Amino acid sequence: WWELTVTDRGRELSPEHLERIFEKFFRADAARGSDGGGAGLGLAIAREIVHLHGGEITAQSSGGTTGFTVELPRHNA
């Protein structure tokens, strides 16, 4: 398996938000209007792409750091 983790410092996400973060149209920040941010599709699309390649994507958030981990099967060429 290949594993890639990307992290960023900022507002910590609650466990409730982490459970739903890959759903279409979900936004962790309810204060953002449709003209002030994305449509809430990016992580749903990322999840679909990762799943199509036989992998998994997860999110974790603690201590002011949020990370996304992508695991993809390693295919021998």
mmCIF file of the N, C-alpha and C atoms, coordinates in Angstrom:
data_MODEL
# 
_entry.id   MODEL 
# 
loop_
_atom_site.group_PDB 
_atom_site.id 
_atom_site.type_symbol 
_atom_site.label_atom_id 
_atom_site.label_alt_id 
_atom_site.label_comp_id 
_atom_site.label_asym_id 
_atom_site.label_entity_id 
_atom_site.label_seq_id 
_atom_site.pdbx_PDB_ins_code 
_atom_site.Cartn_x 
_atom_site.Cartn_y 
_atom_site.Cartn_z 
_atom_site.occupancy 
_atom_site.B_iso_or_equiv 
_atom_site.pdbx_formal_charge 
_atom_site.auth_seq_id 
_atom_site.auth_comp_id 
_atom_site.auth_asym_id 
_atom_site.auth_atom_id 
_atom_site.pdbx_PDB_model_num 
ATOM 1   N N  . TRP A 1 1  ? 0.827   -1.194 0.000   1.00 0.00 ? 1  TRP A N  1 
ATOM 2   C CA . TRP A 1 1  ? 0.000   0.000  0.000   1.00 0.00 ? 1  TRP A CA 1 
ATOM 3   C C  . TRP A 1 1  ? 0.864   1.248  0.000   1.00 0.00 ? 1  TRP A C  1 
ATOM 4   N N  . TRP A 1 2  ? 0.420   2.257  -0.727  1.00 0.00 ? 2  TRP A N  1 
ATOM 5   C CA . TRP A 1 2  ? 1.020   3.576  -0.667  1.00 0.00 ? 2  TRP A CA 1 
ATOM 6   C C  . TRP A 1 2  ? 0.168   4.398  0.296   1.00 0.00 ? 2  TRP A C  1 
ATOM 7   N N  . GLU A 1 3  ? 0.813   5.234  1.080   1.00 0.00 ? 3  GLU A N  1 
ATOM 8   C CA . GLU A 1 3  ? 0.084   6.079  2.016   1.00 0.00 ? 3  GLU A CA 1 
ATOM 9   C C  . GLU A 1 3  ? 0.602   7.500  1.926   1.00 0.00 ? 3  GLU A C  1 
ATOM 10  N N  . LEU A 1 4  ? -0.317  8.437  1.778   1.00 0.00 ? 4  LEU A N  1 
ATOM 11  C CA . LEU A 1 4  ? 0.014   9.859  1.713   1.00 0.00 ? 4  LEU A CA 1 
ATOM 12  C C  . LEU A 1 4  ? -0.865  10.591 2.712   1.00 0.00 ? 4  LEU A C  1 
ATOM 13  N N  . THR A 1 5  ? -0.252  11.385 3.582   1.00 0.00 ? 5  THR A N  1 
ATOM 14  C CA . THR A 1 5  ? -1.001  12.181 4.547   1.00 0.00 ? 5  THR A CA 1 
ATOM 15  C C  . THR A 1 5  ? -0.663  13.648 4.339   1.00 0.00 ? 5  THR A C  1 
ATOM 16  N N  . VAL A 1 6  ? -1.697  14.463 4.265   1.00 0.00 ? 6  VAL A N  1 
ATOM 17  C CA . VAL A 1 6  ? -1.555  15.908 4.135   1.00 0.00 ? 6  VAL A CA 1 
ATOM 18  C C  . VAL A 1 6  ? -2.190  16.524 5.374   1.00 0.00 ? 6  VAL A C  1 
ATOM 19  N N  . THR A 1 7  ? -1.469  17.418 6.049   1.00 0.00 ? 7  THR A N  1 
ATOM 20  C CA . THR A 1 7  ? -1.995  18.051 7.264   1.00 0.00 ? 7  THR A CA 1 
ATOM 21  C C  . THR A 1 7  ? -1.953  19.564 7.134   1.00 0.00 ? 7  THR A C  1 
ATOM 22  N N  . ASP A 1 8  ? -2.804  20.204 7.929   1.00 0.00 ? 8  ASP A N  1 
ATOM 23  C CA . ASP A 1 8  ? -2.872  21.656 7.940   1.00 0.00 ? 8  ASP A CA 1 
ATOM 24  C C  . ASP A 1 8  ? -3.268  22.098 9.342   1.00 0.00 ? 8  ASP A C  1 
ATOM 25  N N  . ARG A 1 9  ? -2.728  23.221 9.770   1.00 0.00 ? 9  ARG A N  1 
ATOM 26  C CA . ARG A 1 9  ? -3.101  23.779 11.065  1.00 0.00 ? 9  ARG A CA 1 
ATOM 27  C C  . ARG A 1 9  ? -4.250  24.750 10.862  1.00 0.00 ? 9  ARG A C  1 
ATOM 28  N N  . GLY A 1 10 ? -5.163  24.746 11.809  1.00 0.00 ? 10 GLY A N  1 
ATOM 29  C CA . GLY A 1 10 ? -6.311  25.643 11.731  1.00 0.00 ? 10 GLY A CA 1 
ATOM 30  C C  . GLY A 1 10 ? -7.370  25.182 12.704  1.00 0.00 ? 10 GLY A C  1 
ATOM 31  N N  . ARG A 1 11 ? -8.595  25.535 12.397  1.00 0.00 ? 11 ARG A N  1 
ATOM 32  C CA . ARG A 1 11 ? -9.707  25.166 13.256  1.00 0.00 ? 11 ARG A CA 1 
ATOM 33  C C  . ARG A 1 11 ? -9.862  23.652 13.289  1.00 0.00 ? 11 ARG A C  1 
ATOM 34  N N  . GLU A 1 12 ? -9.945  23.112 14.486  1.00 0.00 ? 12 GLU A N  1 
ATOM 35  C CA . GLU A 1 12 ? -10.123 21.668 14.651  1.00 0.00 ? 12 GLU A CA 1 
ATOM 36  C C  . GLU A 1 12 ? -11.551 21.275 14.282  1.00 0.00 ? 12 GLU A C  1 
ATOM 37  N N  . LEU A 1 13 ? -11.706 20.133 13.625  1.00 0.00 ? 13 LEU A N  1 
ATOM 38  C CA . LEU A 1 13 ? -13.026 19.639 13.243  1.00 0.00 ? 13 LEU A CA 1 
ATOM 39  C C  . LEU A 1 13 ? -13.557 18.701 14.314  1.00 0.00 ? 13 LEU A C  1 
ATOM 40  N N  . SER A 1 14 ? -14.831 18.831 14.592  1.00 0.00 ? 14 SER A N  1 
ATOM 41  C CA . SER A 1 14 ? -15.457 17.975 15.604  1.00 0.00 ? 14 SER A CA 1 
ATOM 42  C C  . SER A 1 14 ? -15.626 16.556 15.062  1.00 0.00 ? 14 SER A C  1 
ATOM 43  N N  . PRO A 1 15 ? -15.773 15.576 15.962  1.00 0.00 ? 15 PRO A N  1 
ATOM 44  C CA . PRO A 1 15 ? -16.022 14.199 15.507  1.00 0.00 ? 15 PRO A CA 1 
ATOM 45  C C  . PRO A 1 15 ? -17.268 14.105 14.623  1.00 0.00 ? 15 PRO A C  1 
ATOM 46  N N  . GLU A 1 16 ? -18.287 14.906 14.892  1.00 0.00 ? 16 GLU A N  1 
ATOM 47  C CA . GLU A 1 16 ? -19.500 14.898 14.068  1.00 0.00 ? 16 GLU A CA 1 
ATOM 48  C C  . GLU A 1 16 ? -19.204 15.365 12.652  1.00 0.00 ? 16 GLU A C  1 
ATOM 49  N N  . HIS A 1 17 ? -18.380 16.394 12.512  1.00 0.00 ? 17 HIS A N  1 
ATOM 50  C CA . HIS A 1 17 ? -18.007 16.875 11.186  1.00 0.00 ? 17 HIS A CA 1 
ATOM 51  C C  . HIS A 1 17 ? -17.133 15.855 10.461  1.00 0.00 ? 17 HIS A C  1 
ATOM 52  N N  . LEU A 1 18 ? -16.230 15.223 11.183  1.00 0.00 ? 18 LEU A N  1 
ATOM 53  C CA . LEU A 1 18 ? -15.359 14.225 10.553  1.00 0.00 ? 18 LEU A CA 1 
ATOM 54  C C  . LEU A 1 18 ? -16.151 13.042 9.987   1.00 0.00 ? 18 LEU A C  1 
ATOM 55  N N  . GLU A 1 19 ? -17.254 12.695 10.657  1.00 0.00 ? 19 GLU A N  1 
ATOM 56  C CA . GLU A 1 19 ? -18.091 11.593 10.170  1.00 0.00 ? 19 GLU A CA 1 
ATOM 57  C C  . GLU A 1 19 ? -18.748 11.928 8.834   1.00 0.00 ? 19 GLU A C  1 
ATOM 58  N N  . ARG A 1 20 ? -18.991 13.206 8.576   1.00 0.00 ? 20 ARG A N  1 
ATOM 59  C CA . ARG A 1 20 ? -19.744 13.613 7.389   1.00 0.00 ? 20 ARG A CA 1 
ATOM 60  C C  . ARG A 1 20 ? -18.915 14.339 6.344   1.00 0.00 ? 20 ARG A C  1 
ATOM 61  N N  . ILE A 1 21 ? -17.641 14.543 6.589   1.00 0.00 ? 21 ILE A N  1 
ATOM 62  C CA . ILE A 1 21 ? -16.845 15.441 5.762   1.00 0.00 ? 21 ILE A CA 1 
ATOM 63  C C  . ILE A 1 21 ? -16.723 15.003 4.293   1.00 0.00 ? 21 ILE A C  1 
ATOM 64  N N  . PHE A 1 22 ? -16.912 13.730 4.010   1.00 0.00 ? 22 PHE A N  1 
ATOM 65  C CA . PHE A 1 22 ? -16.800 13.239 2.636   1.00 0.00 ? 22 PHE A CA 1 
ATOM 66  C C  . PHE A 1 22 ? -18.156 13.161 1.925   1.00 0.00 ? 22 PHE A C  1 
ATOM 67  N N  . GLU A 1 23 ? -19.225 13.635 2.581   1.00 0.00 ? 23 GLU A N  1 
ATOM 68  C CA . GLU A 1 23 ? -20.546 13.652 1.958   1.00 0.00 ? 23 GLU A CA 1 
ATOM 69  C C  . GLU A 1 23 ? -20.648 14.814 0.974   1.00 0.00 ? 23 GLU A C  1 
ATOM 70  N N  . LYS A 1 24 ? -21.386 14.602 -0.116  1.00 0.00 ? 24 LYS A N  1 
ATOM 71  C CA . LYS A 1 24 ? -21.606 15.679 -1.083  1.00 0.00 ? 24 LYS A CA 1 
ATOM 72  C C  . LYS A 1 24 ? -22.322 16.841 -0.418  1.00 0.00 ? 24 LYS A C  1 
ATOM 73  N N  . PHE A 1 25 ? -21.879 18.043 -0.736  1.00 0.00 ? 25 PHE A N  1 
ATOM 74  C CA . PHE A 1 25 ? -22.464 19.307 -0.295  1.00 0.00 ? 25 PHE A CA 1 
ATOM 75  C C  . PHE A 1 25 ? -22.302 19.591 1.194   1.00 0.00 ? 25 PHE A C  1 
ATOM 76  N N  . PHE A 1 26 ? -21.527 18.782 1.920   1.00 0.00 ? 26 PHE A N  1 
ATOM 77  C CA . PHE A 1 26 ? -21.308 19.044 3.337   1.00 0.00 ? 26 PHE A CA 1 
ATOM 78  C C  . PHE A 1 26 ? -20.235 20.106 3.496   1.00 0.00 ? 26 PHE A C  1 
ATOM 79  N N  . ARG A 1 27 ? -20.498 21.050 4.390   1.00 0.00 ? 27 ARG A N  1 
ATOM 80  C CA . ARG A 1 27 ? -19.515 22.073 4.738   1.00 0.00 ? 27 ARG A CA 1 
ATOM 81  C C  . ARG A 1 27 ? -19.366 22.088 6.248   1.00 0.00 ? 27 ARG A C  1 
ATOM 82  N N  . ALA A 1 28 ? -18.147 22.017 6.713   1.00 0.00 ? 28 ALA A N  1 
ATOM 83  C CA . ALA A 1 28 ? -17.896 22.040 8.156   1.00 0.00 ? 28 ALA A CA 1 
ATOM 84  C C  . ALA A 1 28 ? -18.193 23.412 8.735   1.00 0.00 ? 28 ALA A C  1 
ATOM 85  N N  . ASP A 1 29 ? -18.043 24.451 7.931   1.00 0.00 ? 29 ASP A N  1 
ATOM 86  C CA . ASP A 1 29 ? -18.276 25.816 8.390   1.00 0.00 ? 29 ASP A CA 1 
ATOM 87  C C  . ASP A 1 29 ? -19.605 26.304 7.844   1.00 0.00 ? 29 ASP A C  1 
ATOM 88  N N  . ALA A 1 30 ? -20.656 26.221 8.653   1.00 0.00 ? 30 ALA A N  1 
ATOM 89  C CA . ALA A 1 30 ? -22.001 26.608 8.224   1.00 0.00 ? 30 ALA A CA 1 
ATOM 90  C C  . ALA A 1 30 ? -22.112 28.102 7.934   1.00 0.00 ? 30 ALA A C  1 
ATOM 91  N N  . ALA A 1 31 ? -21.166 28.890 8.416   1.00 0.00 ? 31 ALA A N  1 
ATOM 92  C CA . ALA A 1 31 ? -21.223 30.334 8.209   1.00 0.00 ? 31 ALA A CA 1 
ATOM 93  C C  . ALA A 1 31 ? -20.848 30.734 6.783   1.00 0.00 ? 31 ALA A C  1 
ATOM 94  N N  . ARG A 1 32 ? -20.239 29.828 6.025   1.00 0.00 ? 32 ARG A N  1 
ATOM 95  C CA . ARG A 1 32 ? -19.838 30.160 4.660   1.00 0.00 ? 32 ARG A CA 1 
ATOM 96  C C  . ARG A 1 32 ? -21.041 30.057 3.736   1.00 0.00 ? 32 ARG A C  1 
ATOM 97  N N  . GLY A 1 33 ? -21.340 31.135 3.053   1.00 0.00 ? 33 GLY A N  1 
ATOM 98  C CA . GLY A 1 33 ? -22.419 31.130 2.070   1.00 0.00 ? 33 GLY A CA 1 
ATOM 99  C C  . GLY A 1 33 ? -21.943 30.526 0.768   1.00 0.00 ? 33 GLY A C  1 
ATOM 100 N N  . SER A 1 34 ? -22.859 30.269 -0.132  1.00 0.00 ? 34 SER A N  1 
ATOM 101 C CA . SER A 1 34 ? -22.483 29.649 -1.400  1.00 0.00 ? 34 SER A CA 1 
ATOM 102 C C  . SER A 1 34 ? -21.595 30.541 -2.244  1.00 0.00 ? 34 SER A C  1 
ATOM 103 N N  . ASP A 1 35 ? -21.660 31.867 -2.022  1.00 0.00 ? 35 ASP A N  1 
ATOM 104 C CA . ASP A 1 35 ? -20.800 32.768 -2.786  1.00 0.00 ? 35 ASP A CA 1 
ATOM 105 C C  . ASP A 1 35 ? -19.446 32.990 -2.123  1.00 0.00 ? 35 ASP A C  1 
ATOM 106 N N  . GLY A 1 36 ? -19.242 32.456 -0.916  1.00 0.00 ? 36 GLY A N  1 
ATOM 107 C CA . GLY A 1 36 ? -18.002 32.691 -0.198  1.00 0.00 ? 36 GLY A CA 1 
ATOM 108 C C  . GLY A 1 36 ? -17.098 31.478 -0.090  1.00 0.00 ? 36 GLY A C  1 
ATOM 109 N N  . GLY A 1 37 ? -17.457 30.378 -0.720  1.00 0.00 ? 37 GLY A N  1 
ATOM 110 C CA . GLY A 1 37 ? -16.633 29.180 -0.617  1.00 0.00 ? 37 GLY A CA 1 
ATOM 111 C C  . GLY A 1 37 ? -17.049 28.160 -1.649  1.00 0.00 ? 37 GLY A C  1 
ATOM 112 N N  . GLY A 1 38 ? -16.549 26.979 -1.504  1.00 0.00 ? 38 GLY A N  1 
ATOM 113 C CA . GLY A 1 38 ? -16.848 25.922 -2.453  1.00 0.00 ? 38 GLY A CA 1 
ATOM 114 C C  . GLY A 1 38 ? -18.248 25.361 -2.274  1.00 0.00 ? 38 GLY A C  1 
ATOM 115 N N  . ALA A 1 39 ? -18.584 24.433 -3.150  1.00 0.00 ? 39 ALA A N  1 
ATOM 116 C CA . ALA A 1 39 ? -19.913 23.823 -3.133  1.00 0.00 ? 39 ALA A CA 1 
ATOM 117 C C  . ALA A 1 39 ? -19.989 22.624 -2.209  1.00 0.00 ? 39 ALA A C  1 
ATOM 118 N N  . GLY A 1 40 ? -18.875 22.219 -1.624  1.00 0.00 ? 40 GLY A N  1 
ATOM 119 C CA . GLY A 1 40 ? -18.879 21.047 -0.764  1.00 0.00 ? 40 GLY A CA 1 
ATOM 120 C C  . GLY A 1 40 ? -18.777 19.758 -1.544  1.00 0.00 ? 40 GLY A C  1 
ATOM 121 N N  . LEU A 1 41 ? -18.138 19.806 -2.708  1.00 0.00 ? 41 LEU A N  1 
ATOM 122 C CA . LEU A 1 41 ? -18.005 18.619 -3.549  1.00 0.00 ? 41 LEU A CA 1 
ATOM 123 C C  . LEU A 1 41 ? -16.593 18.051 -3.593  1.00 0.00 ? 41 LEU A C  1 
ATOM 124 N N  . GLY A 1 42 ? -15.607 18.846 -3.260  1.00 0.00 ? 42 GLY A N  1 
ATOM 125 C CA . GLY A 1 42 ? -14.214 18.434 -3.437  1.00 0.00 ? 42 GLY A CA 1 
ATOM 126 C C  . GLY A 1 42 ? -13.841 17.140 -2.734  1.00 0.00 ? 42 GLY A C  1 
ATOM 127 N N  . LEU A 1 43 ? -14.175 17.010 -1.452  1.00 0.00 ? 43 LEU A N  1 
ATOM 128 C CA . LEU A 1 43 ? -13.801 15.804 -0.718  1.00 0.00 ? 43 LEU A CA 1 
ATOM 129 C C  . LEU A 1 43 ? -14.648 14.610 -1.131  1.00 0.00 ? 43 LEU A C  1 
ATOM 130 N N  . ALA A 1 44 ? -15.901 14.850 -1.554  1.00 0.00 ? 44 ALA A N  1 
ATOM 131 C CA . ALA A 1 44 ? -16.729 13.750 -2.060  1.00 0.00 ? 44 ALA A CA 1 
ATOM 132 C C  . ALA A 1 44 ? -16.144 13.211 -3.362  1.00 0.00 ? 44 ALA A C  1 
ATOM 133 N N  . ILE A 1 45 ? -15.682 14.102 -4.220  1.00 0.00 ? 45 ILE A N  1 
ATOM 134 C CA . ILE A 1 45 ? -15.046 13.685 -5.474  1.00 0.00 ? 45 ILE A CA 1 
ATOM 135 C C  . ILE A 1 45 ? -13.741 12.961 -5.187  1.00 0.00 ? 45 ILE A C  1 
ATOM 136 N N  . ALA A 1 46 ? -12.947 13.481 -4.253  1.00 0.00 ? 46 ALA A N  1 
ATOM 137 C CA . ALA A 1 46 ? -11.688 12.818 -3.884  1.00 0.00 ? 46 ALA A CA 1 
ATOM 138 C C  . ALA A 1 46 ? -11.949 11.402 -3.392  1.00 0.00 ? 46 ALA A C  1 
ATOM 139 N N  . ARG A 1 47 ? -12.978 11.234 -2.556  1.00 0.00 ? 47 ARG A N  1 
ATOM 140 C CA . ARG A 1 47 ? -13.320 9.905  -2.044  1.00 0.00 ? 47 ARG A CA 1 
ATOM 141 C C  . ARG A 1 47 ? -13.689 8.961  -3.176  1.00 0.00 ? 47 ARG A C  1 
ATOM 142 N N  . GLU A 1 48 ? -14.483 9.429  -4.132  1.00 0.00 ? 48 GLU A N  1 
ATOM 143 C CA . GLU A 1 48 ? -14.878 8.580  -5.265  1.00 0.00 ? 48 GLU A CA 1 
ATOM 144 C C  . GLU A 1 48 ? -13.670 8.150  -6.086  1.00 0.00 ? 48 GLU A C  1 
ATOM 145 N N  . ILE A 1 49 ? -12.759 9.068  -6.339  1.00 0.00 ? 49 ILE A N  1 
ATOM 146 C CA . ILE A 1 49 ? -11.553 8.737  -7.115  1.00 0.00 ? 49 ILE A CA 1 
ATOM 147 C C  . ILE A 1 49 ? -10.708 7.713  -6.373  1.00 0.00 ? 49 ILE A C  1 
ATOM 148 N N  . VAL A 1 50 ? -10.505 7.929  -5.084  1.00 0.00 ? 50 VAL A N  1 
ATOM 149 C CA . VAL A 1 50 ? -9.695  6.998  -4.283  1.00 0.00 ? 50 VAL A CA 1 
ATOM 150 C C  . VAL A 1 50 ? -10.354 5.617  -4.257  1.00 0.00 ? 50 VAL A C  1 
ATOM 151 N N  . HIS A 1 51 ? -11.673 5.560  -4.064  1.00 0.00 ? 51 HIS A N  1 
ATOM 152 C CA . HIS A 1 51 ? -12.390 4.274  -4.042  1.00 0.00 ? 51 HIS A CA 1 
ATOM 153 C C  . HIS A 1 51 ? -12.301 3.570  -5.385  1.00 0.00 ? 51 HIS A C  1 
ATOM 154 N N  . LEU A 1 52 ? -12.377 4.322  -6.494  1.00 0.00 ? 52 LEU A N  1 
ATOM 155 C CA . LEU A 1 52 ? -12.262 3.713  -7.821  1.00 0.00 ? 52 LEU A CA 1 
ATOM 156 C C  . LEU A 1 52 ? -10.894 3.061  -8.035  1.00 0.00 ? 52 LEU A C  1 
ATOM 157 N N  . HIS A 1 53 ? -9.896  3.540  -7.314  1.00 0.00 ? 53 HIS A N  1 
ATOM 158 C CA . HIS A 1 53 ? -8.553  2.962  -7.395  1.00 0.00 ? 53 HIS A CA 1 
ATOM 159 C C  . HIS A 1 53 ? -8.315  1.903  -6.331  1.00 0.00 ? 53 HIS A C  1 
ATOM 160 N N  . GLY A 1 54 ? -9.370  1.520  -5.614  1.00 0.00 ? 54 GLY A N  1 
ATOM 161 C CA . GLY A 1 54 ? -9.259  0.462  -4.617  1.00 0.00 ? 54 GLY A CA 1 
ATOM 162 C C  . GLY A 1 54 ? -8.694  0.906  -3.285  1.00 0.00 ? 54 GLY A C  1 
ATOM 163 N N  . GLY A 1 55 ? -8.731  2.198  -3.022  1.00 0.00 ? 55 GLY A N  1 
ATOM 164 C CA . GLY A 1 55 ? -8.137  2.714  -1.794  1.00 0.00 ? 55 GLY A CA 1 
ATOM 165 C C  . GLY A 1 55 ? -9.143  3.293  -0.835  1.00 0.00 ? 55 GLY A C  1 
ATOM 166 N N  . GLU A 1 56 ? -8.610  3.944  0.179   1.00 0.00 ? 56 GLU A N  1 
ATOM 167 C CA . GLU A 1 56 ? -9.410  4.581  1.222   1.00 0.00 ? 56 GLU A CA 1 
ATOM 168 C C  . GLU A 1 56 ? -8.853  5.969  1.497   1.00 0.00 ? 56 GLU A C  1 
ATOM 169 N N  . ILE A 1 57 ? -9.737  6.873  1.890   1.00 0.00 ? 57 ILE A N  1 
ATOM 170 C CA . ILE A 1 57 ? -9.334  8.206  2.339   1.00 0.00 ? 57 ILE A CA 1 
ATOM 171 C C  . ILE A 1 57 ? -10.002 8.449  3.681   1.00 0.00 ? 57 ILE A C  1 
ATOM 172 N N  . THR A 1 58 ? -9.241  8.959  4.623   1.00 0.00 ? 58 THR A N  1 
ATOM 173 C CA . THR A 1 58 ? -9.758  9.232  5.958   1.00 0.00 ? 58 THR A CA 1 
ATOM 174 C C  . THR A 1 58 ? -9.328  10.632 6.393   1.00 0.00 ? 58 THR A C  1 
ATOM 175 N N  . ALA A 1 59 ? -10.024 11.145 7.397   1.00 0.00 ? 59 ALA A N  1 
ATOM 176 C CA . ALA A 1 59 ? -9.689  12.450 7.957   1.00 0.00 ? 59 ALA A CA 1 
ATOM 177 C C  . ALA A 1 59 ? -9.573  12.317 9.463   1.00 0.00 ? 59 ALA A C  1 
ATOM 178 N N  . GLN A 1 60 ? -8.665  13.084 10.045  1.00 0.00 ? 60 GLN A N  1 
ATOM 179 C CA . GLN A 1 60 ? -8.491  13.124 11.488  1.00 0.00 ? 60 GLN A CA 1 
ATOM 180 C C  . GLN A 1 60 ? -8.171  14.562 11.882  1.00 0.00 ? 60 GLN A C  1 
ATOM 181 N N  . SER A 1 61 ? -8.602  14.945 13.070  1.00 0.00 ? 61 SER A N  1 
ATOM 182 C CA . SER A 1 61 ? -8.399  16.319 13.515  1.00 0.00 ? 61 SER A CA 1 
ATOM 183 C C  . SER A 1 61 ? -8.219  16.340 15.027  1.00 0.00 ? 61 SER A C  1 
ATOM 184 N N  . SER A 1 62 ? -7.104  16.909 15.466  1.00 0.00 ? 62 SER A N  1 
ATOM 185 C CA . SER A 1 62 ? -6.870  17.079 16.901  1.00 0.00 ? 62 SER A CA 1 
ATOM 186 C C  . SER A 1 62 ? -5.747  18.082 17.107  1.00 0.00 ? 62 SER A C  1 
ATOM 187 N N  . GLY A 1 63 ? -5.788  18.741 18.240  1.00 0.00 ? 63 GLY A N  1 
ATOM 188 C CA . GLY A 1 63 ? -4.731  19.681 18.588  1.00 0.00 ? 63 GLY A CA 1 
ATOM 189 C C  . GLY A 1 63 ? -4.537  20.804 17.585  1.00 0.00 ? 63 GLY A C  1 
ATOM 190 N N  . GLY A 1 64 ? -5.605  21.206 16.889  1.00 0.00 ? 64 GLY A N  1 
ATOM 191 C CA . GLY A 1 64 ? -5.495  22.280 15.904  1.00 0.00 ? 64 GLY A CA 1 
ATOM 192 C C  . GLY A 1 64 ? -4.925  21.849 14.572  1.00 0.00 ? 64 GLY A C  1 
ATOM 193 N N  . THR A 1 65 ? -4.748  20.562 14.366  1.00 0.00 ? 65 THR A N  1 
ATOM 194 C CA . THR A 1 65 ? -4.235  20.045 13.103  1.00 0.00 ? 65 THR A CA 1 
ATOM 195 C C  . THR A 1 65 ? -5.242  19.068 12.506  1.00 0.00 ? 65 THR A C  1 
ATOM 196 N N  . THR A 1 66 ? -5.553  19.254 11.241  1.00 0.00 ? 66 THR A N  1 
ATOM 197 C CA . THR A 1 66 ? -6.434  18.343 10.517  1.00 0.00 ? 66 THR A CA 1 
ATOM 198 C C  . THR A 1 66 ? -5.625  17.677 9.427   1.00 0.00 ? 66 THR A C  1 
ATOM 199 N N  . GLY A 1 67 ? -5.784  16.376 9.302   1.00 0.00 ? 67 GLY A N  1 
ATOM 200 C CA . GLY A 1 67 ? -5.042  15.622 8.295   1.00 0.00 ? 67 GLY A CA 1 
ATOM 201 C C  . GLY A 1 67 ? -5.951  14.726 7.488   1.00 0.00 ? 67 GLY A C  1 
ATOM 202 N N  . PHE A 1 68 ? -5.570  14.541 6.243   1.00 0.00 ? 68 PHE A N  1 
ATOM 203 C CA . PHE A 1 68 ? -6.260  13.620 5.347   1.00 0.00 ? 68 PHE A CA 1 
ATOM 204 C C  . PHE A 1 68 ? -5.248  12.577 4.900   1.00 0.00 ? 68 PHE A C  1 
ATOM 205 N N  . THR A 1 69 ? -5.614  11.310 5.026   1.00 0.00 ? 69 THR A N  1 
ATOM 206 C CA . THR A 1 69 ? -4.731  10.211 4.639   1.00 0.00 ? 69 THR A CA 1 
ATOM 207 C C  . THR A 1 69 ? -5.368  9.440  3.509   1.00 0.00 ? 69 THR A C  1 
ATOM 208 N N  . VAL A 1 70 ? -4.600  9.257  2.431   1.00 0.00 ? 70 VAL A N  1 
ATOM 209 C CA . VAL A 1 70 ? -5.029  8.458  1.283   1.00 0.00 ? 70 VAL A CA 1 
ATOM 210 C C  . VAL A 1 70 ? -4.173  7.198  1.258   1.00 0.00 ? 70 VAL A C  1 
ATOM 211 N N  . GLU A 1 71 ? -4.834  6.053  1.212   1.00 0.00 ? 71 GLU A N  1 
ATOM 212 C CA . GLU A 1 71 ? -4.134  4.762  1.091   1.00 0.00 ? 71 GLU A CA 1 
ATOM 213 C C  . GLU A 1 71 ? -4.566  4.128  -0.224  1.00 0.00 ? 71 GLU A C  1 
ATOM 214 N N  . LEU A 1 72 ? -3.596  3.789  -1.063  1.00 0.00 ? 72 LEU A N  1 
ATOM 215 C CA . LEU A 1 72 ? -3.863  3.170  -2.353  1.00 0.00 ? 72 LEU A CA 1 
ATOM 216 C C  . LEU A 1 72 ? -3.070  1.884  -2.475  1.00 0.00 ? 72 LEU A C  1 
ATOM 217 N N  . PRO A 1 73 ? -3.666  0.867  -3.109  1.00 0.00 ? 73 PRO A N  1 
ATOM 218 C CA . PRO A 1 73 ? -2.922  -0.378 -3.273  1.00 0.00 ? 73 PRO A CA 1 
ATOM 219 C C  . PRO A 1 73 ? -1.713  -0.159 -4.167  1.00 0.00 ? 73 PRO A C  1 
ATOM 220 N N  . ARG A 1 74 ? -0.660  -0.828 -3.838  1.00 0.00 ? 74 ARG A N  1 
ATOM 221 C CA . ARG A 1 74 ? 0.584   -0.732 -4.600  1.00 0.00 ? 74 ARG A CA 1 
ATOM 222 C C  . ARG A 1 74 ? 0.590   -1.850 -5.626  1.00 0.00 ? 74 ARG A C  1 
ATOM 223 N N  . HIS A 1 75 ? 0.583   -1.474 -6.883  1.00 0.00 ? 75 HIS A N  1 
ATOM 224 C CA . HIS A 1 75 ? 0.583   -2.459 -7.958  1.00 0.00 ? 75 HIS A CA 1 
ATOM 225 C C  . HIS A 1 75 ? 1.999   -2.577 -8.522  1.00 0.00 ? 75 HIS A C  1 
ATOM 226 N N  . ASN A 1 76 ? 2.461   -3.808 -8.672  1.00 0.00 ? 76 ASN A N  1 
ATOM 227 C CA . ASN A 1 76 ? 3.788   -4.027 -9.263  1.00 0.00 ? 76 ASN A CA 1 
ATOM 228 C C  . ASN A 1 76 ? 3.689   -3.864 -10.767 1.00 0.00 ? 76 ASN A C  1 
ATOM 229 N N  . ALA A 1 77 ? 4.616   -3.124 -11.331 1.00 0.00 ? 77 ALA A N  1 
ATOM 230 C CA . ALA A 1 77 ? 4.622   -2.877 -12.787 1.00 0.00 ? 77 ALA A CA 1 
ATOM 231 C C  . ALA A 1 77 ? 5.373   -3.967 -13.513 1.00 0.00 ? 77 ALA A C  1 
# 
